[in-house]
Amino acid sequence: MGTRVFFIAIALALVVAGFWAYRHDEGLRKNSALVTLGDANEVVRELLGGPSSEGPCGSLTPVPATCANEYVYRYWYSIFQPQYEVVWFDKSGKVLGEQHVQSPF
């Protein structure tokens, strides 16, 4: 009986995780189009949420010359071909650009 409950709980957790990932990715896809040049980083966080990673420019792609910081947002539902939204910021925290990145493999 305990084994059955354990496997049902695991199956339910996988379904919930899949549903969450799908909803997260749809929101990211929809809201990434709303990010415009010159938006403050607070606006980007409001639209897209907290980034999967944040740090110096150039972690995934070539960057604009005046880039000081970048946010990387991961699409969680794309397991076999990872996808990301990358947003670049200048020294004052304004958006320089954005790019959708898809792994080639």
Sequence and secondary structure as in RCSB ss.txt:
>XXXX:A:sequence
MGTRVFFIAIALALVVAGFWAYRHDEGLRKNSALVTLGDANEVVRELLGGPSSEGPCGSLTPVPATCANEYVYRY
WYSIFQPQYEVVWFDKSGKVLGEQHVQSPF
>XXXX:A:secstr
 HHHHHHHHHHHHHHHHHHHHHHHHHHHHHHHTT  TT BHHHHHHHH S SEEESS SSS   TT  EEEEEEE
TT  SS EEEEEEE TTSBEEEEEEEE   
